[in-house]
Amino acid sequence: MRYLPHTKEDIEAMLKVTGQSSLDDLFNCIPDDLKTKESIDIPNALSEWELNAHMEELASSNIACKEYKCFIGGGSYDHYIPAIIPYLISRSEFMTAYTPYQPEVSQGTLQGIYEFQTMITELLGMDVATASHYDCGTALAEAALIALRKNRKANKIAVSSLVHPSHRQIIHTYINPAGYEIIEIPYTKEGLTDLAALEGMDDIAGIAVQSPNFFGNIEDLKAFKDMADTKKILFIASFTEALAFGLLKNPGSFGADLVAGEGQSLGIPKSFGGPGLGLLAGTKKQMRNLPGRLIGKTSDTNGDNGYVLTLATREQHIRREKASSNICSNNGLNAMTAAIYLATVGKIGIREIAQQNHDKAVYLKTSLEKAGFESAFDTSFFNEFVLKAPAGFEQKRAALVNDKYTFAGMKLEPFYPELKQHYLFCATETLSKNDIDQLAKEVQ
């Protein structure tokens, strides 16, 4: 078999070193009652073309978003990916050398991460950014842990109920076993986080607010920063749509201490839900508290540019008990993808894409309201919004998936039981005017 390169002579030589007479002897340490006595029912091997045909048959049972019109966001977004990005990122220099295990030798990888950090700090308006995390949820949980470690007198973190539901669950998973607690901040009838509810909250180490929030509405981040300063705690801003900052002021301009977000929109396909790209940035004051890697730029003895692993507060580089996080690094390939995307579209391109997202979302909302939907919130939004559907919409929605290859909104009741018949809609640059008009016609 081509996947097993060892010859009979190789195996005999290795067994001689181990003192065993056969491969089966290697497993003598396993009790007999734990061993499988019968042969495993594995299908016969397939040829390469038979295997490809089998895999294509399995794949055809899935729904591919390219064949469907998607009016769903909720933390994962359809965007055009320039053809140059998959071409460049598939080059072996990027695809195989994605993490600097031997830092100073990995100059290309270090430079790539450095460029990524530079562009992310500029996008978010922060001083420093780490070399990426698994997704927004884990990055946000890390930010919550930073706040709790900074304020040892407090054992609670206040998190907006309009932070993505999955991300709130991840925070629970991270901090509850350590004896910490989440206090969820309710939302108002305008679909915004209730700032007034924070006034009576004591014993909290930080405030985490997502903007645009899960309903797509734009929060008043400055008001939450002022509240955090009054309480002398950290303010954590979160987001799931990185391209929103092509139009909106970034979190750094409002004085956020930490920013945790999702970078999937930056050239990374949805891929049935992953992988994502967790972004975590902070002020210089928080630099030594950030988990993961920070790459710096310096000069070598010849005066040429050199890149170094300036800080690495993870268990690969320091004693495990001293690490600020044991799982904090994303596959660097996603960070490189985001860097290439940002460099490709540039500042003007990001603004133009963001403007298209906003304008198409406004047109979609207006079209659906004419078709009988009711606006749930009279609040500014970016490319997502909530509507109350007319009677019978759920049946039409199911029919659209089956007959028209269209995903028409996300049902909110499973996440917010009080919002029956409410749906979260999204529009990006991938949808045309005809797509929107056709949806409005189908749901009337």
Backbone torsions as a table, in degrees:
resi	resn	phi	psi	omega
1	MET	NA	134.2	-175.4
2	ARG	-68.3	-18.0	-179.4
3	TYR	-84.4	-10.1	179.7
4	LEU	-118.2	91.5	-171.6
5	PRO	-76.3	-12.0	-174.7
6	HIS	-76.0	131.2	176.9
7	THR	-81.4	169.9	177.2
8	LYS	-58.4	-39.3	179.1
9	GLU	-65.2	-39.1	177.8
10	ASP	-60.4	-45.5	-177.7
11	ILE	-64.3	-43.2	179.5
12	GLU	-63.1	-38.6	179.1
13	ALA	-64.7	-41.2	180.0
14	MET	-69.3	-39.7	178.1
15	LEU	-64.0	-35.6	178.8
16	LYS	-62.1	-38.5	178.7
17	VAL	-66.6	-38.8	-178.3
18	THR	-80.6	-12.8	-178.5
19	GLY	81.6	16.1	179.7
20	GLN	-104.0	151.9	-179.5
21	SER	-94.9	-19.3	179.5
22	SER	-151.1	166.5	177.9
23	LEU	-64.0	-34.9	179.1
24	ASP	-61.2	-32.2	-179.2
25	ASP	-64.0	-22.3	179.3
26	LEU	-63.8	-21.1	-175.4
27	PHE	-105.3	14.4	179.8
28	ASN	-63.9	-22.2	-179.5
29	CYS	-71.3	-13.7	179.8
30	ILE	-88.1	125.9	179.8
31	PRO	-57.5	145.4	-177.0
32	ASP	-60.1	-33.9	-177.5
33	ASP	-71.8	-9.1	177.6
34	LEU	-100.6	-3.7	-178.3
35	LYS	-91.9	145.3	175.1
36	THR	-76.8	123.8	-177.6
37	LYS	-86.9	-30.5	-177.6
38	GLU	-96.0	156.4	178.1
39	SER	-69.6	149.7	-178.8
40	ILE	-81.1	134.5	-177.5
41	ASP	-80.4	86.8	-180.0
42	ILE	-111.0	131.3	179.4
43	PRO	-59.3	156.7	177.4
44	ASN	-61.9	153.4	-179.3
45	ALA	-64.1	147.7	178.3
46	LEU	-106.9	152.8	172.2
47	SER	-71.4	169.1	-176.6
48	GLU	-61.3	-44.3	-177.9
49	TRP	-73.2	-31.1	174.9
50	GLU	-66.4	-40.1	178.7
51	LEU	-65.2	-41.7	178.1
52	ASN	-61.4	-42.0	178.6
53	ALA	-64.6	-39.1	179.0
54	HIS	-65.1	-43.7	-180.0
55	MET	-65.2	-38.9	178.3
56	GLU	-65.6	-35.9	177.3
57	GLU	-65.8	-42.0	177.2
58	LEU	-64.1	-42.8	-177.8
59	ALA	-65.6	-31.0	-177.7
60	SER	-67.4	-16.2	178.0
61	SER	-79.4	-12.9	176.9
62	ASN	-87.4	158.7	175.1
63	ILE	-93.4	120.5	178.8
64	ALA	-95.6	127.3	-175.1
65	CYS	-62.4	-24.1	179.6
66	LYS	-63.1	-27.4	-179.4
67	GLU	-88.3	-10.0	-175.1
68	TYR	-116.2	151.0	170.2
69	LYS	-90.6	123.7	-172.4
70	CYS	-110.8	116.9	176.3
71	PHE	-108.8	31.3	-179.6
72	ILE	-118.2	136.9	172.7
73	GLY	-118.1	-97.8	175.1
74	GLY	64.7	31.7	175.4
75	GLY	109.2	-10.3	177.0
76	SER	-139.6	125.5	-165.3
77	TYR	-127.2	143.8	174.1
78	ASP	-82.8	123.9	174.5
79	HIS	-141.2	152.9	174.1
80	TYR	-69.2	137.7	178.0
81	ILE	-114.9	113.5	-179.6
82	PRO	-53.6	140.8	-174.5
83	ALA	-60.1	-25.3	-178.5
84	ILE	-65.4	-26.5	-173.9
85	ILE	-70.5	-55.8	177.4
86	PRO	-60.8	-29.4	177.7
87	TYR	-66.4	-50.9	-177.2
88	LEU	-66.8	-42.5	-173.9
89	ILE	-70.9	-18.8	179.2
90	SER	-84.8	-5.6	176.4
91	ARG	-64.0	143.3	-174.0
92	SER	-62.3	-29.4	-179.9
93	GLU	-60.6	-32.8	-180.0
94	PHE	-92.9	-43.6	-169.8
95	MET	-71.6	-29.8	-176.5
96	THR	-101.0	-19.7	-175.5
97	ALA	-113.6	64.9	-169.2
98	TYR	-97.2	-5.9	-179.0
99	THR	-143.4	137.3	-173.2
100	PRO	-86.4	74.6	179.1
101	TYR	-69.4	-30.2	172.0
102	GLN	-117.1	83.3	-163.6
103	PRO	-48.8	-61.4	-170.5
104	GLU	-65.8	-21.0	177.6
105	VAL	-78.3	-26.8	-174.2
106	SER	-91.0	58.1	-174.4
107	GLN	-63.5	-38.7	179.5
108	GLY	-64.2	-44.6	178.6
109	THR	-64.1	-43.4	180.0
110	LEU	-62.9	-41.6	179.0
111	GLN	-64.5	-41.2	178.6
112	GLY	-59.8	-44.3	178.9
113	ILE	-66.5	-38.8	178.5
114	TYR	-60.7	-44.1	178.7
115	GLU	-64.8	-40.7	177.0
116	PHE	-58.6	-49.6	-180.0
117	GLN	-59.0	-41.7	-178.0
118	THR	-62.0	-45.6	-178.2
119	MET	-70.4	-35.2	179.1
120	ILE	-68.2	-40.8	178.2
121	THR	-63.6	-36.4	178.5
122	GLU	-69.8	-40.1	179.5
123	LEU	-64.1	-40.0	-174.2
124	LEU	-96.4	-9.3	179.5
125	GLY	73.1	30.1	-178.1
126	MET	-111.6	171.9	-176.9
127	ASP	-84.4	-42.1	-176.6
128	VAL	-137.7	151.6	175.6
129	ALA	-136.1	145.0	177.7
130	THR	-81.9	174.7	-174.6
131	ALA	-84.0	27.1	173.2
132	SER	90.8	152.8	-179.3
133	HIS	-125.5	-179.2	-174.3
134	TYR	-60.5	-47.4	-178.6
135	ASP	-165.3	-179.2	-178.5
136	CYS	-61.9	-39.7	-177.8
137	GLY	-59.5	-45.9	179.8
138	THR	-70.7	-36.2	177.2
139	ALA	-63.5	-41.1	179.8
140	LEU	-67.2	-38.8	177.3
141	ALA	-64.0	-39.3	176.8
142	GLU	-62.9	-40.0	178.2
143	ALA	-63.5	-39.9	177.7
144	ALA	-62.9	-40.1	178.7
145	LEU	-65.3	-37.5	176.6
146	ILE	-59.6	-46.5	-179.7
147	ALA	-61.3	-41.3	-179.1
148	LEU	-69.6	-35.5	177.6
149	ARG	-71.8	-32.0	180.0
150	LYS	-70.8	-35.7	-177.7
151	ASN	-113.6	85.0	-173.4
152	ARG	-70.7	-13.8	179.3
153	LYS	-80.7	-16.5	-178.3
154	ALA	-107.0	147.6	178.3
155	ASN	-127.0	19.1	-179.8
156	LYS	-129.9	151.4	173.8
157	ILE	-126.6	132.7	179.7
158	ALA	-91.1	122.2	-176.9
159	VAL	-125.2	129.7	179.0
160	SER	-60.2	139.3	175.9
161	SER	-70.6	-6.8	176.7
162	LEU	-100.6	10.7	164.3
163	VAL	-73.1	144.7	-178.0
164	HIS	-44.6	128.7	-177.5
165	PRO	-53.9	-40.5	179.3
166	SER	-66.1	-35.9	-179.4
167	HIS	-71.1	-35.9	174.5
168	ARG	-63.0	-38.3	179.0
169	GLN	-65.3	-38.6	178.1
170	ILE	-63.8	-40.3	177.2
171	ILE	-60.2	-44.9	176.9
172	HIS	-55.8	-46.2	-177.8
173	THR	-61.1	-38.2	-179.7
174	TYR	-71.8	-49.0	-165.3
175	ILE	-98.3	-25.4	-177.6
176	ASN	-60.8	-43.7	179.0
177	PRO	-62.0	-21.9	179.4
178	ALA	-87.1	3.8	177.8
179	GLY	88.9	8.6	178.1
180	TYR	-92.6	169.9	-174.6
181	GLU	-139.4	145.3	174.7
182	ILE	-102.0	132.6	170.2
183	ILE	-108.3	118.2	-178.6
184	GLU	-86.3	129.4	179.3
185	ILE	-85.7	125.0	-178.9
186	PRO	-68.5	170.0	177.2
187	TYR	-113.8	158.7	-175.8
188	THR	-91.5	175.4	178.7
189	LYS	-67.9	-13.4	176.2
190	GLU	-86.4	0.0	-179.3
191	GLY	77.0	30.6	179.9
192	LEU	-126.0	156.8	178.3
193	THR	-64.7	134.6	-174.8
194	ASP	-79.3	98.6	179.9
195	LEU	-60.9	-38.9	-176.9
196	ALA	-60.9	-28.8	-178.8
197	ALA	-66.4	-19.3	-179.2
198	LEU	-77.9	-21.5	-173.0
199	GLU	-59.5	-36.6	-178.8
200	GLY	-92.8	5.0	-178.4
201	MET	-87.1	121.8	176.3
202	ASP	-116.9	171.3	177.5
203	ASP	59.5	36.8	175.0
204	ILE	-114.1	143.8	-176.6
205	ALA	-93.8	-17.5	-178.5
206	GLY	-172.1	168.2	179.4
207	ILE	-123.2	128.2	178.6
208	ALA	-117.1	123.2	-178.1
209	VAL	-133.6	135.9	178.0
210	GLN	-99.2	134.3	176.3
211	SER	-149.4	125.4	-6.6
212	PRO	-57.3	141.1	-175.7
213	ASN	-79.3	-175.3	-175.0
214	PHE	-62.5	-24.6	175.8
215	PHE	-83.3	-3.7	-178.3
216	GLY	89.4	-2.2	-175.7
217	ASN	-82.8	151.5	-176.0
218	ILE	-93.9	119.8	-177.4
219	GLU	-83.6	158.1	174.9
220	ASP	-87.0	84.8	-174.9
221	LEU	-64.6	-31.7	-179.2
222	LYS	-62.7	-38.8	180.0
223	ALA	-64.7	-37.8	179.7
224	PHE	-73.4	-34.0	175.0
225	LYS	-64.0	-42.8	178.3
226	ASP	-62.0	-40.2	178.8
227	MET	-64.5	-42.3	179.3
228	ALA	-63.6	-41.3	178.5
229	ASP	-64.4	-38.5	178.0
230	THR	-60.6	-39.9	-179.0
231	LYS	-86.4	-5.4	-179.5
232	LYS	59.5	47.8	178.1
233	ILE	-130.3	172.7	-177.2
234	LEU	-83.8	144.4	174.8
235	PHE	-108.2	122.0	-178.6
236	ILE	-110.5	119.9	175.9
237	ALA	-99.6	141.4	-179.3
238	SER	-129.7	162.5	177.1
239	PHE	-161.1	156.8	174.4
240	THR	-116.1	-13.3	-179.0
241	GLU	-119.3	96.4	-175.6
242	ALA	-64.0	-29.6	-177.4
243	LEU	-71.8	-10.7	178.2
244	ALA	-58.7	-29.0	-176.2
245	PHE	-80.5	5.7	166.6
246	GLY	-71.8	-22.8	177.4
247	LEU	-116.8	-42.3	-174.8
248	LEU	-83.0	153.8	171.6
249	LYS	-63.4	139.9	-177.1
250	ASN	-78.3	162.9	-176.8
251	PRO	-59.3	-32.9	-179.8
252	GLY	-62.4	-31.5	-179.7
253	SER	-68.6	-15.8	177.0
254	PHE	-100.6	3.4	175.4
255	GLY	86.6	22.1	179.5
256	ALA	-58.5	139.7	176.9
257	ASP	-80.4	-38.1	178.7
258	LEU	-138.2	147.0	176.4
259	VAL	-130.1	125.5	178.2
260	ALA	-124.2	127.6	-176.1
261	GLY	-152.6	179.0	-179.9
262	GLU	-108.5	130.0	-179.0
263	GLY	-107.4	18.3	-178.4
264	GLN	-58.2	-31.0	-178.6
265	SER	-67.6	-12.8	-174.8
266	LEU	-91.8	62.9	173.4
267	GLY	87.4	7.0	-177.5
268	ILE	-106.8	123.5	-179.5
269	PRO	-67.1	159.6	-178.4
270	LYS	-66.9	-37.4	172.1
271	SER	49.1	48.7	177.9
272	PHE	57.0	30.1	173.8
273	GLY	107.8	5.7	178.4
274	GLY	174.8	167.5	-0.2
275	PRO	-78.7	159.6	174.6
276	GLY	-100.6	-167.7	178.5
277	LEU	-141.3	100.9	-179.8
278	GLY	-78.3	124.6	178.8
279	LEU	-105.6	132.2	177.7
280	LEU	-138.9	120.7	-177.7
281	ALA	-135.0	160.3	-179.5
282	GLY	-155.2	178.9	174.4
283	THR	-81.1	167.9	178.1
284	LYS	-58.1	-32.3	-179.3
285	LYS	-63.1	-28.0	-178.2
286	GLN	-97.1	2.7	-170.2
287	MET	-55.9	-46.4	-176.7
288	ARG	-76.8	-7.2	177.3
289	ASN	-94.5	-13.2	-177.0
290	LEU	-72.1	134.3	175.7
291	PRO	-79.2	163.5	176.3
292	GLY	92.6	-155.7	-174.4
293	ARG	-109.7	146.2	170.9
294	LEU	-127.8	121.8	-178.0
295	ILE	-98.5	135.3	178.9
296	GLY	-115.8	163.3	-179.6
297	LYS	-115.6	134.9	-179.2
298	THR	-145.1	-163.7	177.7
299	SER	-126.6	143.9	177.3
300	ASP	-87.6	-173.8	-176.0
301	THR	-65.4	-18.4	178.1
302	ASN	-93.7	0.6	-179.8
303	GLY	86.0	4.5	179.0
304	ASP	-84.6	157.1	178.2
305	ASN	-61.7	139.4	176.7
306	GLY	-139.9	145.7	-177.7
307	TYR	-116.5	138.5	-174.2
308	VAL	-133.7	154.2	174.3
309	LEU	-81.5	91.4	-171.9
310	THR	-69.1	-48.3	178.1
311	LEU	-134.3	140.3	176.7
312	ALA	-148.7	88.1	-174.0
313	THR	-90.1	45.4	179.6
314	ARG	-127.6	166.6	-167.6
315	GLU	-69.1	-13.9	177.2
316	GLN	-70.7	-21.9	-171.4
317	HIS	-117.2	-21.3	179.7
318	ILE	-133.9	174.6	179.5
319	ARG	-58.7	136.5	-173.4
320	ARG	-53.8	-40.6	-177.8
321	GLU	-70.5	-15.8	178.9
322	LYS	-94.1	-10.0	-175.9
323	ALA	-69.2	138.7	176.4
324	SER	-78.3	-17.4	175.6
325	SER	-158.7	144.8	177.1
326	ASN	-100.9	-15.1	174.6
327	ILE	-136.2	93.4	-172.8
328	CYS	-136.9	-0.7	-176.4
329	SER	-110.4	133.0	171.4
330	ASN	-81.4	158.6	168.7
331	ASN	-55.8	121.5	-175.9
332	GLY	-59.7	-16.4	178.8
333	LEU	-62.4	-35.8	178.8
334	ASN	-70.3	-38.6	176.1
335	ALA	-63.0	-41.8	178.4
336	MET	-64.6	-38.6	177.6
337	THR	-59.4	-46.4	179.8
338	ALA	-62.7	-39.8	179.7
339	ALA	-63.9	-42.5	179.3
340	ILE	-66.3	-39.9	178.8
341	TYR	-61.8	-48.1	-178.4
342	LEU	-63.3	-39.5	179.0
343	ALA	-69.9	-31.6	-178.2
344	THR	-72.2	-49.6	-176.0
345	VAL	-82.2	-29.7	177.6
346	GLY	70.1	177.1	-177.5
347	LYS	-62.3	-44.5	-178.5
348	ILE	-66.0	-41.8	179.9
349	GLY	-62.7	-41.7	179.1
350	ILE	-62.3	-41.7	179.2
351	ARG	-64.9	-42.2	-179.7
352	GLU	-65.8	-41.0	178.1
353	ILE	-64.5	-44.0	178.4
354	ALA	-61.1	-40.6	179.8
355	GLN	-64.0	-41.3	176.9
356	GLN	-62.3	-42.0	178.6
357	ASN	-58.6	-48.5	-178.1
358	HIS	-64.9	-47.8	-176.0
359	ASP	-63.9	-40.6	179.9
360	LYS	-69.7	-34.2	176.7
361	ALA	-66.1	-40.4	177.5
362	VAL	-62.7	-43.3	179.7
363	TYR	-65.0	-40.7	177.9
364	LEU	-62.6	-44.7	-179.7
365	LYS	-62.3	-45.9	179.2
366	THR	-62.0	-41.7	-178.6
367	SER	-65.4	-41.2	-179.1
368	LEU	-72.0	-33.1	176.2
369	GLU	-64.5	-37.6	176.8
370	LYS	-66.8	-24.2	-179.3
371	ALA	-87.4	2.8	175.5
372	GLY	113.0	-0.4	177.6
373	PHE	-81.3	154.9	177.4
374	GLU	-113.2	136.9	177.6
375	SER	-70.4	129.3	-178.1
376	ALA	-80.3	-33.5	-175.2
377	PHE	-138.1	135.7	176.4
378	ASP	-95.9	70.0	-172.4
379	THR	-137.8	149.8	178.2
380	SER	-63.6	139.8	-180.0
381	PHE	-138.7	169.3	179.2
382	PHE	-100.1	-84.4	178.8
383	ASN	-126.2	12.9	175.9
384	GLU	-132.6	153.1	-179.6
385	PHE	-161.3	162.6	-177.9
386	VAL	-111.6	133.4	175.8
387	LEU	-128.2	148.1	171.6
388	LYS	-91.7	126.1	-173.8
389	ALA	-85.7	150.0	174.7
390	PRO	-72.1	165.5	179.5
391	ALA	-58.8	139.9	178.2
392	GLY	87.6	-0.8	-176.8
393	PHE	-67.5	-35.9	-176.4
394	GLU	-59.9	-37.9	178.5
395	GLN	-68.7	-41.0	177.6
396	LYS	-64.3	-38.1	-179.2
397	ARG	-63.2	-43.0	177.8
398	ALA	-64.0	-39.7	179.3
399	ALA	-66.0	-35.9	179.5
400	LEU	-63.1	-38.8	178.7
401	VAL	-65.2	-44.4	-174.6
402	ASN	-77.5	-36.6	-171.3
403	ASP	-107.1	-30.8	-172.8
404	LYS	-114.6	4.6	179.0
405	TYR	52.3	51.4	-176.3
406	THR	-136.3	130.5	172.9
407	PHE	-97.6	108.8	-173.7
408	ALA	-103.9	83.2	172.7
409	GLY	81.5	160.6	178.6
410	MET	-109.0	129.1	179.5
411	LYS	-71.3	128.1	-174.6
412	LEU	-93.5	-16.0	-175.9
413	GLU	-56.7	-38.0	178.3
414	PRO	-61.0	-27.7	-179.1
415	PHE	-96.1	-34.5	-179.1
416	TYR	-132.2	89.7	-174.4
417	PRO	-54.6	-26.4	-179.5
418	GLU	-73.5	-13.4	-176.9
419	LEU	-101.2	61.1	176.8
420	LYS	-69.1	142.2	-179.2
421	GLN	64.3	16.2	177.4
422	HIS	-102.7	141.2	-177.3
423	TYR	-133.7	144.6	176.5
424	LEU	-97.3	120.8	179.1
425	PHE	-109.8	154.9	-179.9
426	CYS	-145.0	146.9	173.8
427	ALA	-135.5	135.3	175.0
428	THR	-125.2	-177.1	-177.4
429	GLU	-66.3	-12.5	-178.4
430	THR	-76.0	-13.8	-179.1
431	LEU	-95.6	137.1	178.1
432	SER	-95.5	168.5	176.3
433	LYS	-60.2	-38.2	179.4
434	ASN	-64.3	-37.9	177.4
435	ASP	-60.3	-44.8	-178.3
436	ILE	-68.1	-44.5	179.7
437	ASP	-61.8	-39.3	-179.7
438	GLN	-65.7	-40.7	177.7
439	LEU	-62.4	-47.4	-179.3
440	ALA	-59.3	-36.8	179.7
441	LYS	-68.6	-41.0	-176.0
442	GLU	-69.0	-30.8	-174.5
443	VAL	-93.7	-1.9	179.7
444	GLN	-67.1	NA	NA
